[in-house]
């Protein structure tokens, strides 16, 4: 997924979460500054990702950077005495959207493997499929990180 599209999707989720929070009589309405903080942290993560990494390593996985940004906003909101602490579900909803996007990406990759190798996984129990997806996700993350580091090192050599 292109990073711009991911950012757009996550920022829409922040807006939708804010609107749902305002309309939900069973949930305390969060201070609008909380949502601004979340958006700013996410945009900062995107900017960090676009700038690239430090001199030693690449910026990192955009999904992980966004999750760190949301968790950072959650911690900052909790510490700020001037802004009431928002319901944790607000942050959890946004984190779930990020995770859903990552899972969709993994699911698509796993589906490709199943199709390319003509594997009939229909007889497997859901728990086995979930375990396969988790292992695929871990292996894919490791592979992606290894390639990103290798490419980053090549780029440094060319400079």
Secondary structure, DSSP 8 states (H G I E B T S, - for coil): --HHHHHHHHHHHHHHHHHHHHH-TTS----HHHHHHHHHHHHHHHHHHHH---SSS----HHHHHHHHHHHHHHHHHH-TTS----HHHHHHHHHHHHHHHHHHHHHHHHHHHHHTT---TTS-HHHHHHHHHHHHHHHHHHHHHHHHHHHHHHHHH-
